[in-house]
Amino acid sequence: MNTTVPLPVRQRVIVALAADDAFELFTRGIARWWPFGGHSCSGDAALDVVFEPRVGGAVTEIARGGAKHPWGRLTAWSPPDHFRMTWHPGQDPAAATVLSVRFAAVEGGCEVAIEHGGWEALGERADEARADYDGGWAFVLGRFAATVTGGAS
């Protein structure tokens, strides 16, 4: 039995936005860039993800027809610097992992850095989930960056 916990997934991208604009696009503007088709509970029926902007606030996917799917709860909310949340899109909150997103000013714009850990909550599925999310977050951040440059809609 493997008792080692997988290391967190860490992905970064630099975009030509100020940190406050990047934070706003990442959260309130998520419907403009998130790849709902393969990275949501509702697939192509997903319309938006709503962040209740406070510690303890829900992060909820909204789909056509009004269906709502919980993604997690905010455990830190500090615009425009960072947010942290439990992460369990459409899954049991008891198996939530931890997602942290930071926005830092750098020359030419803002670095958006994701750290996704807490894999121990997934038990024997931890290694497989971590591997899936490593590529998944790279793809998602690529969509975010492409939206900033006008390449995604």
VMD Tcl script that builds the backbone (N, CA, C; Angstrom):
set m [mol new atoms 459]
animate dup $m
set s [atomselect $m all]
$s set {name element resname resid chain x y z} {
  {N N MET 1 A 0.842 -1.183 0.000}
  {CA C MET 1 A 0.000 0.000 0.000}
  {C C MET 1 A 0.884 1.241 0.000}
  {N N ASN 2 A 0.616 2.153 -0.921}
  {CA C ASN 2 A 1.364 3.397 -1.029}
  {C C ASN 2 A 0.824 4.410 -0.022}
  {N N THR 3 A 1.694 4.891 0.867}
  {CA C THR 3 A 1.245 5.862 1.867}
  {C C THR 3 A 1.793 7.256 1.609}
  {N N THR 4 A 2.523 7.438 0.521}
  {CA C THR 4 A 3.019 8.776 0.212}
  {C C THR 4 A 1.925 9.590 -0.470}
  {N N VAL 5 A 1.852 10.850 -0.074}
  {CA C VAL 5 A 0.865 11.756 -0.650}
  {C C VAL 5 A 1.484 12.431 -1.874}
  {N N PRO 6 A 0.810 12.417 -3.000}
  {CA C PRO 6 A 1.361 13.089 -4.181}
  {C C PRO 6 A 1.601 14.577 -3.908}
  {N N LEU 7 A 2.651 15.092 -4.516}
  {CA C LEU 7 A 2.949 16.510 -4.404}
  {C C LEU 7 A 1.847 17.323 -5.072}
  {N N PRO 8 A 1.664 18.571 -4.649}
  {CA C PRO 8 A 0.655 19.412 -5.305}
  {C C PRO 8 A 0.989 19.634 -6.778}
  {N N VAL 9 A -0.033 19.811 -7.567}
  {CA C VAL 9 A 0.128 20.264 -8.948}
  {C C VAL 9 A 0.422 21.755 -8.881}
  {N N ARG 10 A 1.439 22.173 -9.612}
  {CA C ARG 10 A 1.764 23.605 -9.693}
  {C C ARG 10 A 1.863 23.981 -11.162}
  {N N GLN 11 A 1.062 24.940 -11.562}
  {CA C GLN 11 A 1.062 25.437 -12.937}
  {C C GLN 11 A 1.051 26.957 -12.882}
  {N N ARG 12 A 1.714 27.590 -13.863}
  {CA C ARG 12 A 1.789 29.049 -13.913}
  {C C ARG 12 A 1.647 29.536 -15.346}
  {N N VAL 13 A 1.164 30.767 -15.458}
  {CA C VAL 13 A 1.105 31.434 -16.746}
  {C C VAL 13 A 1.249 32.932 -16.492}
  {N N ILE 14 A 1.879 33.620 -17.429}
  {CA C ILE 14 A 1.978 35.075 -17.343}
  {C C ILE 14 A 1.085 35.664 -18.422}
  {N N VAL 15 A 0.256 36.614 -18.009}
  {CA C VAL 15 A -0.662 37.274 -18.940}
  {C C VAL 15 A -0.442 38.784 -18.882}
  {N N ALA 16 A -0.775 39.453 -19.957}
  {CA C ALA 16 A -0.592 40.903 -20.057}
  {C C ALA 16 A -1.802 41.630 -19.477}
  {N N LEU 17 A -2.027 41.417 -18.190}
  {CA C LEU 17 A -3.083 42.090 -17.441}
  {C C LEU 17 A -2.524 42.494 -16.090}
  {N N ALA 18 A -3.080 43.532 -15.508}
  {CA C ALA 18 A -2.777 43.854 -14.116}
  {C C ALA 18 A -3.393 42.767 -13.235}
  {N N ALA 19 A -2.850 42.589 -12.038}
  {CA C ALA 19 A -3.340 41.536 -11.144}
  {C C ALA 19 A -4.832 41.670 -10.864}
  {N N ASP 20 A -5.324 42.875 -10.649}
  {CA C ASP 20 A -6.747 43.026 -10.348}
  {C C ASP 20 A -7.615 42.627 -11.541}
  {N N ASP 21 A -7.157 42.926 -12.762}
  {CA C ASP 21 A -7.915 42.513 -13.947}
  {C C ASP 21 A -7.850 41.006 -14.163}
  {N N ALA 22 A -6.698 40.405 -13.891}
  {CA C ALA 22 A -6.563 38.947 -14.022}
  {C C ALA 22 A -7.451 38.238 -13.002}
  {N N PHE 23 A -7.458 38.736 -11.772}
  {CA C PHE 23 A -8.311 38.156 -10.727}
  {C C PHE 23 A -9.777 38.237 -11.149}
  {N N GLU 24 A -10.177 39.389 -11.652}
  {CA C GLU 24 A -11.561 39.608 -12.078}
  {C C GLU 24 A -11.942 38.656 -13.212}
  {N N LEU 25 A -11.084 38.518 -14.219}
  {CA C LEU 25 A -11.357 37.617 -15.332}
  {C C LEU 25 A -11.411 36.170 -14.855}
  {N N PHE 26 A -10.518 35.795 -13.963}
  {CA C PHE 26 A -10.456 34.411 -13.494}
  {C C PHE 26 A -11.708 34.040 -12.703}
  {N N THR 27 A -12.263 34.985 -11.962}
  {CA C THR 27 A -13.404 34.685 -11.089}
  {C C THR 27 A -14.724 35.133 -11.717}
  {N N ARG 28 A -14.993 36.407 -11.725}
  {CA C ARG 28 A -16.273 36.900 -12.236}
  {C C ARG 28 A -16.419 36.710 -13.740}
  {N N GLY 29 A -15.320 36.651 -14.469}
  {CA C GLY 29 A -15.381 36.484 -15.914}
  {C C GLY 29 A -15.110 35.069 -16.382}
  {N N ILE 30 A -15.221 34.103 -15.507}
  {CA C ILE 30 A -14.847 32.721 -15.816}
  {C C ILE 30 A -15.611 32.146 -17.013}
  {N N ALA 31 A -16.848 32.574 -17.209}
  {CA C ALA 31 A -17.640 32.047 -18.342}
  {C C ALA 31 A -17.046 32.440 -19.688}
  {N N ARG 32 A -16.201 33.468 -19.716}
  {CA C ARG 32 A -15.578 33.910 -20.973}
  {C C ARG 32 A -14.470 32.972 -21.426}
  {N N TRP 33 A -13.902 32.182 -20.514}
  {CA C TRP 33 A -12.711 31.429 -20.892}
  {C C TRP 33 A -12.674 29.977 -20.407}
  {N N TRP 34 A -13.405 29.617 -19.388}
  {CA C TRP 34 A -13.313 28.257 -18.846}
  {C C TRP 34 A -13.775 27.248 -19.894}
  {N N PRO 35 A -13.036 26.163 -20.098}
  {CA C PRO 35 A -13.413 25.148 -21.096}
  {C C PRO 35 A -14.488 24.202 -20.560}
  {N N PHE 36 A -15.715 24.688 -20.501}
  {CA C PHE 36 A -16.804 23.928 -19.897}
  {C C PHE 36 A -17.016 22.566 -20.542}
  {N N GLY 37 A -16.852 22.446 -21.845}
  {CA C GLY 37 A -17.137 21.197 -22.545}
  {C C GLY 37 A -16.512 19.976 -21.905}
  {N N GLY 38 A -15.262 20.051 -21.507}
  {CA C GLY 38 A -14.596 18.896 -20.912}
  {C C GLY 38 A -14.172 19.084 -19.476}
  {N N HIS 39 A -14.477 20.254 -18.906}
  {CA C HIS 39 A -14.003 20.551 -17.558}
  {C C HIS 39 A -15.108 21.181 -16.714}
  {N N SER 40 A -16.250 20.494 -16.659}
  {CA C SER 40 A -17.361 20.977 -15.845}
  {C C SER 40 A -18.273 19.806 -15.514}
  {N N CYS 41 A -19.226 20.063 -14.655}
  {CA C CYS 41 A -20.200 19.034 -14.290}
  {C C CYS 41 A -21.278 18.889 -15.355}
  {N N SER 42 A -21.577 19.993 -16.057}
  {CA C SER 42 A -22.687 20.024 -17.009}
  {C C SER 42 A -22.261 19.934 -18.461}
  {N N GLY 43 A -20.954 19.874 -18.710}
  {CA C GLY 43 A -20.480 19.824 -20.086}
  {C C GLY 43 A -20.888 21.068 -20.853}
  {N N ASP 44 A -21.345 20.877 -22.072}
  {CA C ASP 44 A -21.720 22.008 -22.927}
  {C C ASP 44 A -22.942 22.763 -22.417}
  {N N ALA 45 A -23.669 22.216 -21.461}
  {CA C ALA 45 A -24.830 22.918 -20.896}
  {C C ALA 45 A -24.422 23.922 -19.814}
  {N N ALA 46 A -23.161 23.910 -19.398}
  {CA C ALA 46 A -22.699 24.851 -18.371}
  {C C ALA 46 A -22.704 26.268 -18.926}
  {N N LEU 47 A -23.127 27.213 -18.088}
  {CA C LEU 47 A -23.196 28.615 -18.487}
  {C C LEU 47 A -22.211 29.501 -17.742}
  {N N ASP 48 A -21.989 29.210 -16.467}
  {CA C ASP 48 A -21.175 30.103 -15.649}
  {C C ASP 48 A -20.761 29.369 -14.376}
  {N N VAL 49 A -19.821 29.991 -13.671}
  {CA C VAL 49 A -19.454 29.572 -12.324}
  {C C VAL 49 A -19.508 30.831 -11.476}
  {N N VAL 50 A -20.239 30.764 -10.389}
  {CA C VAL 50 A -20.435 31.925 -9.525}
  {C C VAL 50 A -19.635 31.739 -8.242}
  {N N PHE 51 A -18.827 32.756 -7.920}
  {CA C PHE 51 A -18.058 32.797 -6.680}
  {C C PHE 51 A -18.789 33.722 -5.711}
  {N N GLU 52 A -19.172 33.226 -4.545}
  {CA C GLU 52 A -19.671 34.108 -3.482}
  {C C GLU 52 A -18.432 34.714 -2.841}
  {N N PRO 53 A -18.180 36.001 -3.065}
  {CA C PRO 53 A -16.879 36.601 -2.752}
  {C C PRO 53 A -16.621 36.861 -1.265}
  {N N ARG 54 A -16.445 35.767 -0.525}
  {CA C ARG 54 A -16.151 35.867 0.904}
  {C C ARG 54 A -15.664 34.509 1.398}
  {N N VAL 55 A -14.920 34.521 2.471}
  {CA C VAL 55 A -14.517 33.251 3.085}
  {C C VAL 55 A -15.786 32.500 3.487}
  {N N GLY 56 A -15.849 31.241 3.102}
  {CA C GLY 56 A -17.035 30.431 3.348}
  {C C GLY 56 A -18.024 30.451 2.199}
  {N N GLY 57 A -17.799 31.356 1.225}
  {CA C GLY 57 A -18.703 31.464 0.085}
  {C C GLY 57 A -18.618 30.256 -0.823}
  {N N ALA 58 A -19.741 29.940 -1.419}
  {CA C ALA 58 A -19.815 28.802 -2.335}
  {C C ALA 58 A -19.264 29.183 -3.703}
  {N N VAL 59 A -18.719 28.195 -4.383}
  {CA C VAL 59 A -18.333 28.312 -5.788}
  {C C VAL 59 A -19.212 27.297 -6.511}
  {N N THR 60 A -20.090 27.809 -7.381}
  {CA C THR 60 A -21.156 26.976 -7.939}
  {C C THR 60 A -21.244 27.116 -9.454}
  {N N GLU 61 A -21.281 25.988 -10.131}
  {CA C GLU 61 A -21.514 25.961 -11.578}
  {C C GLU 61 A -23.010 26.091 -11.829}
  {N N ILE 62 A -23.351 26.929 -12.801}
  {CA C ILE 62 A -24.741 27.127 -13.203}
  {C C ILE 62 A -24.896 26.605 -14.630}
  {N N ALA 63 A -25.932 25.795 -14.840}
  {CA C ALA 63 A -26.170 25.201 -16.162}
  {C C ALA 63 A -27.499 25.683 -16.740}
  {N N ARG 64 A -27.650 25.457 -18.036}
  {CA C ARG 64 A -28.941 25.748 -18.675}
  {C C ARG 64 A -30.039 25.028 -17.912}
  {N N GLY 65 A -31.184 25.656 -17.801}
  {CA C GLY 65 A -32.293 25.059 -17.075}
  {C C GLY 65 A -32.220 25.311 -15.585}
  {N N GLY 66 A -31.154 25.977 -15.137}
  {CA C GLY 66 A -31.046 26.342 -13.727}
  {C C GLY 66 A -30.349 25.341 -12.829}
  {N N ALA 67 A -29.884 24.225 -13.376}
  {CA C ALA 67 A -29.179 23.253 -12.535}
  {C C ALA 67 A -27.935 23.900 -11.934}
  {N N LYS 68 A -27.646 23.556 -10.683}
  {CA C LYS 68 A -26.478 24.081 -9.978}
  {C C LYS 68 A -25.643 22.916 -9.465}
  {N N HIS 69 A -24.324 23.066 -9.617}
  {CA C HIS 69 A -23.405 22.023 -9.171}
  {C C HIS 69 A -22.312 22.669 -8.321}
  {N N PRO 70 A -22.159 22.220 -7.082}
  {CA C PRO 70 A -21.115 22.813 -6.237}
  {C C PRO 70 A -19.720 22.407 -6.697}
  {N N TRP 71 A -18.820 23.384 -6.735}
  {CA C TRP 71 A -17.410 23.129 -7.026}
  {C C TRP 71 A -16.591 23.168 -5.752}
  {N N GLY 72 A -17.051 23.895 -4.739}
  {CA C GLY 72 A -16.304 23.992 -3.495}
  {C C GLY 72 A -16.710 25.213 -2.702}
  {N N ARG 73 A -15.890 25.502 -1.665}
  {CA C ARG 73 A -16.116 26.669 -0.805}
  {C C ARG 73 A -14.819 27.432 -0.660}
  {N N LEU 74 A -14.933 28.746 -0.634}
  {CA C LEU 74 A -13.764 29.600 -0.473}
  {C C LEU 74 A -13.259 29.551 0.964}
  {N N THR 75 A -11.977 29.275 1.105}
  {CA C THR 75 A -11.341 29.268 2.430}
  {C C THR 75 A -10.427 30.470 2.612}
  {N N ALA 76 A -10.167 31.191 1.515}
  {CA C ALA 76 A -9.452 32.470 1.551}
  {C C ALA 76 A -9.937 33.275 0.349}
  {N N TRP 77 A -10.113 34.562 0.561}
  {CA C TRP 77 A -10.579 35.447 -0.507}
  {C C TRP 77 A -9.909 36.793 -0.297}
  {N N SER 78 A -8.912 37.082 -1.108}
  {CA C SER 78 A -8.122 38.289 -0.939}
  {C C SER 78 A -7.815 38.927 -2.296}
  {N N PRO 79 A -8.843 39.492 -2.952}
  {CA C PRO 79 A -8.608 40.130 -4.241}
  {C C PRO 79 A -7.673 41.338 -4.093}
  {N N PRO 80 A -6.800 41.602 -5.011}
  {CA C PRO 80 A -6.558 40.843 -6.241}
  {C C PRO 80 A -5.405 39.857 -6.113}
  {N N ASP 81 A -5.023 39.492 -4.883}
  {CA C ASP 81 A -3.831 38.674 -4.669}
  {C C ASP 81 A -4.050 37.172 -4.790}
  {N N HIS 82 A -5.098 36.660 -4.173}
  {CA C HIS 82 A -5.288 35.206 -4.213}
  {C C HIS 82 A -6.667 34.803 -3.706}
  {N N PHE 83 A -7.002 33.569 -4.013}
  {CA C PHE 83 A -8.106 32.889 -3.345}
  {C C PHE 83 A -7.711 31.433 -3.181}
  {N N ARG 84 A -8.326 30.792 -2.201}
  {CA C ARG 84 A -8.124 29.363 -1.949}
  {C C ARG 84 A -9.507 28.774 -1.706}
  {N N MET 85 A -9.681 27.545 -2.142}
  {CA C MET 85 A -10.985 26.910 -1.986}
  {C C MET 85 A -10.851 25.400 -1.862}
  {N N THR 86 A -11.882 24.809 -1.283}
  {CA C THR 86 A -11.995 23.360 -1.383}
  {C C THR 86 A -12.392 23.083 -2.825}
  {N N TRP 87 A -12.027 21.921 -3.329}
  {CA C TRP 87 A -12.262 21.613 -4.742}
  {C C TRP 87 A -12.877 20.227 -4.853}
  {N N HIS 88 A -14.141 20.177 -5.257}
  {CA C HIS 88 A -14.844 18.898 -5.432}
  {C C HIS 88 A -15.965 19.042 -6.450}
  {N N PRO 89 A -15.664 19.508 -7.673}
  {CA C PRO 89 A -16.728 19.737 -8.651}
  {C C PRO 89 A -17.652 18.533 -8.824}
  {N N GLY 90 A -18.886 18.712 -8.390}
  {CA C GLY 90 A -19.897 17.677 -8.537}
  {C C GLY 90 A -19.663 16.431 -7.705}
  {N N GLN 91 A -18.710 16.472 -6.789}
  {CA C GLN 91 A -18.364 15.297 -5.993}
  {C C GLN 91 A -18.708 15.526 -4.520}
  {N N ASP 92 A -18.517 14.511 -3.725}
  {CA C ASP 92 A -18.756 14.576 -2.290}
  {C C ASP 92 A -17.765 15.555 -1.648}
  {N N PRO 93 A -18.236 16.554 -0.920}
  {CA C PRO 93 A -17.330 17.491 -0.254}
  {C C PRO 93 A -16.352 16.817 0.711}
  {N N ALA 94 A -16.668 15.622 1.176}
  {CA C ALA 94 A -15.755 14.903 2.076}
  {C C ALA 94 A -14.477 14.495 1.344}
  {N N ALA 95 A -14.510 14.464 0.024}
  {CA C ALA 95 A -13.333 14.101 -0.769}
  {C C ALA 95 A -12.746 15.329 -1.472}
  {N N ALA 96 A -12.900 16.489 -0.859}
  {CA C ALA 96 A -12.405 17.727 -1.470}
  {C C ALA 96 A -10.888 17.820 -1.379}
  {N N THR 97 A -10.305 18.321 -2.450}
  {CA C THR 97 A -8.896 18.687 -2.466}
  {C C THR 97 A -8.830 20.197 -2.223}
  {N N VAL 98 A -7.634 20.774 -2.329}
  {CA C VAL 98 A -7.466 22.201 -2.033}
  {C C VAL 98 A -6.838 22.885 -3.241}
  {N N LEU 99 A -7.491 23.939 -3.706}
  {CA C LEU 99 A -7.021 24.721 -4.835}
  {C C LEU 99 A -6.686 26.131 -4.361}
  {N N SER 100 A -5.483 26.584 -4.706}
  {CA C SER 100 A -5.059 27.944 -4.398}
  {C C SER 100 A -4.637 28.613 -5.696}
  {N N VAL 101 A -5.113 29.845 -5.912}
  {CA C VAL 101 A -4.761 30.595 -7.120}
  {C C VAL 101 A -4.227 31.950 -6.678}
  {N N ARG 102 A -3.003 32.268 -7.134}
  {CA C ARG 102 A -2.334 33.530 -6.784}
  {C C ARG 102 A -2.128 34.365 -8.030}
  {N N PHE 103 A -2.199 35.674 -7.840}
  {CA C PHE 103 A -2.041 36.651 -8.909}
  {C C PHE 103 A -0.964 37.637 -8.456}
  {N N ALA 104 A 0.166 37.669 -9.163}
  {CA C ALA 104 A 1.288 38.511 -8.748}
  {C C ALA 104 A 1.768 39.354 -9.922}
  {N N ALA 105 A 1.934 40.638 -9.665}
  {CA C ALA 105 A 2.449 41.538 -10.697}
  {C C ALA 105 A 3.871 41.123 -11.067}
  {N N VAL 106 A 4.132 41.062 -12.357}
  {CA C VAL 106 A 5.467 40.794 -12.899}
  {C C VAL 106 A 5.661 41.743 -14.070}
  {N N GLU 107 A 6.881 41.848 -14.519}
  {CA C GLU 107 A 7.135 42.706 -15.678}
  {C C GLU 107 A 6.287 42.232 -16.852}
  {N N GLY 108 A 5.528 43.127 -17.411}
  {CA C GLY 108 A 4.693 42.794 -18.553}
  {C C GLY 108 A 3.295 42.329 -18.206}
  {N N GLY 109 A 2.972 42.232 -16.916}
  {CA C GLY 109 A 1.617 41.810 -16.576}
  {C C GLY 109 A 1.485 41.150 -15.226}
  {N N CYS 110 A 0.951 39.943 -15.245}
  {CA C CYS 110 A 0.612 39.237 -14.010}
  {C C CYS 110 A 0.915 37.746 -14.179}
  {N N GLU 111 A 1.520 37.181 -13.152}
  {CA C GLU 111 A 1.679 35.734 -13.118}
  {C C GLU 111 A 0.492 35.151 -12.362}
  {N N VAL 112 A -0.173 34.197 -12.988}
  {CA C VAL 112 A -1.260 33.465 -12.357}
  {C C VAL 112 A -0.706 32.089 -12.022}
  {N N ALA 113 A -0.689 31.762 -10.734}
  {CA C ALA 113 A -0.091 30.505 -10.276}
  {C C ALA 113 A -1.136 29.665 -9.549}
  {N N ILE 114 A -1.276 28.448 -10.003}
  {CA C ILE 114 A -2.200 27.495 -9.386}
  {C C ILE 114 A -1.401 26.475 -8.593}
  {N N GLU 115 A -1.869 26.197 -7.392}
  {CA C GLU 115 A -1.365 25.067 -6.610}
  {C C GLU 115 A -2.574 24.249 -6.187}
  {N N HIS 116 A -2.567 22.979 -6.572}
  {CA C HIS 116 A -3.688 22.089 -6.282}
  {C C HIS 116 A -3.146 20.887 -5.515}
  {N N GLY 117 A -3.539 20.775 -4.262}
  {CA C GLY 117 A -3.046 19.692 -3.412}
  {C C GLY 117 A -4.156 19.101 -2.564}
  {N N GLY 118 A -3.748 18.503 -1.466}
  {CA C GLY 118 A -4.709 17.838 -0.594}
  {C C GLY 118 A -5.183 16.508 -1.157}
  {N N TRP 119 A -4.315 15.882 -1.945}
  {CA C TRP 119 A -4.695 14.647 -2.647}
  {C C TRP 119 A -5.040 13.507 -1.704}
  {N N GLU 120 A -4.554 13.574 -0.473}
  {CA C GLU 120 A -4.837 12.494 0.477}
  {C C GLU 120 A -6.337 12.291 0.682}
  {N N ALA 121 A -7.137 13.321 0.434}
  {CA C ALA 121 A -8.589 13.200 0.576}
  {C C ALA 121 A -9.183 12.194 -0.403}
  {N N LEU 122 A -8.443 11.872 -1.459}
  {CA C LEU 122 A -8.956 10.965 -2.487}
  {C C LEU 122 A -8.532 9.517 -2.289}
  {N N GLY 123 A -7.766 9.257 -1.239}
  {CA C GLY 123 A -7.366 7.881 -0.952}
  {C C GLY 123 A -6.606 7.245 -2.096}
  {N N GLU 124 A -7.031 6.065 -2.498}
  {CA C GLU 124 A -6.329 5.316 -3.537}
  {C C GLU 124 A -6.413 5.959 -4.917}
  {N N ARG 125 A -7.313 6.903 -5.105}
  {CA C ARG 125 A -7.438 7.589 -6.396}
  {C C ARG 125 A -6.494 8.792 -6.501}
  {N N ALA 126 A -5.732 9.083 -5.453}
  {CA C ALA 126 A -4.924 10.301 -5.392}
  {C C ALA 126 A -3.930 10.425 -6.545}
  {N N ASP 127 A -3.140 9.390 -6.802}
  {CA C ASP 127 A -2.120 9.475 -7.853}
  {C C ASP 127 A -2.742 9.710 -9.231}
  {N N GLU 128 A -3.797 8.975 -9.531}
  {CA C GLU 128 A -4.456 9.124 -10.829}
  {C C GLU 128 A -5.068 10.516 -10.976}
  {N N ALA 129 A -5.733 10.998 -9.927}
  {CA C ALA 129 A -6.350 12.328 -9.978}
  {C C ALA 129 A -5.292 13.403 -10.151}
  {N N ARG 130 A -4.194 13.281 -9.431}
  {CA C ARG 130 A -3.124 14.270 -9.533}
  {C C ARG 130 A -2.577 14.319 -10.956}
  {N N ALA 131 A -2.367 13.161 -11.559}
  {CA C ALA 131 A -1.851 13.107 -12.927}
  {C C ALA 131 A -2.838 13.756 -13.904}
  {N N ASP 132 A -4.134 13.491 -13.732}
  {CA C ASP 132 A -5.143 14.094 -14.601}
  {C C ASP 132 A -5.159 15.618 -14.464}
  {N N TYR 133 A -5.085 16.085 -13.228}
  {CA C TYR 133 A -5.136 17.527 -12.995}
  {C C TYR 133 A -3.863 18.238 -13.447}
  {N N ASP 134 A -2.744 17.565 -13.455}
  {CA C ASP 134 A -1.511 18.215 -13.911}
  {C C ASP 134 A -1.692 18.686 -15.356}
  {N N GLY 135 A -2.164 17.813 -16.210}
  {CA C GLY 135 A -2.430 18.207 -17.588}
  {C C GLY 135 A -3.657 19.095 -17.715}
  {N N GLY 136 A -4.645 18.840 -16.898}
  {CA C GLY 136 A -5.876 19.628 -16.944}
  {C C GLY 136 A -5.650 21.093 -16.617}
  {N N TRP 137 A -4.884 21.353 -15.563}
  {CA C TRP 137 A -4.624 22.756 -15.195}
  {C C TRP 137 A -3.764 23.450 -16.237}
  {N N ALA 138 A -2.837 22.748 -16.862}
  {CA C ALA 138 A -2.049 23.355 -17.936}
  {C C ALA 138 A -2.978 23.778 -19.075}
  {N N PHE 139 A -3.934 22.929 -19.435}
  {CA C PHE 139 A -4.889 23.248 -20.486}
  {C C PHE 139 A -5.765 24.435 -20.098}
  {N N VAL 140 A -6.285 24.421 -18.875}
  {CA C VAL 140 A -7.161 25.490 -18.402}
  {C C VAL 140 A -6.423 26.833 -18.389}
  {N N LEU 141 A -5.202 26.845 -17.866}
  {CA C LEU 141 A -4.444 28.096 -17.864}
  {C C LEU 141 A -4.107 28.557 -19.282}
  {N N GLY 142 A -3.913 27.628 -20.179}
  {CA C GLY 142 A -3.705 27.982 -21.575}
  {C C GLY 142 A -4.916 28.684 -22.162}
  {N N ARG 143 A -6.098 28.212 -21.821}
  {CA C ARG 143 A -7.340 28.875 -22.266}
  {C C ARG 143 A -7.451 30.267 -21.672}
  {N N PHE 144 A -7.090 30.396 -20.396}
  {CA C PHE 144 A -7.124 31.707 -19.747}
  {C C PHE 144 A -6.201 32.678 -20.489}
  {N N ALA 145 A -4.966 32.253 -20.737}
  {CA C ALA 145 A -3.994 33.099 -21.428}
  {C C ALA 145 A -4.463 33.430 -22.841}
  {N N ALA 146 A -5.041 32.459 -23.548}
  {CA C ALA 146 A -5.515 32.704 -24.907}
  {C C ALA 146 A -6.659 33.721 -24.920}
  {N N THR 147 A -7.491 33.704 -23.907}
  {CA C THR 147 A -8.577 34.684 -23.822}
  {C C THR 147 A -8.003 36.087 -23.673}
  {N N VAL 148 A -6.960 36.218 -22.856}
  {CA C VAL 148 A -6.334 37.521 -22.656}
  {C C VAL 148 A -5.779 38.061 -23.976}
  {N N THR 149 A -5.207 37.185 -24.784}
  {CA C THR 149 A -4.626 37.624 -26.051}
  {C C THR 149 A -5.614 37.622 -27.202}
  {N N GLY 150 A -6.861 37.251 -26.914}
  {CA C GLY 150 A -7.898 37.273 -27.944}
  {C C GLY 150 A -8.019 35.986 -28.722}
  {N N GLY 151 A -7.411 34.901 -28.230}
  {CA C GLY 151 A -7.415 33.650 -28.968}
  {C C GLY 151 A -8.469 32.646 -28.565}
  {N N ALA 152 A -9.257 32.912 -27.522}
  {CA C ALA 152 A -10.293 31.954 -27.095}
  {C C ALA 152 A -11.561 32.727 -26.801}
  {N N SER 153 A -12.670 32.044 -26.886}
  {CA C SER 153 A -13.938 32.699 -26.562}
  {C C SER 153 A -14.825 31.755 -25.797}
}
mol reanalyze $m
mol bondsrecalc $m
mol representation Tube
mol addrep $m
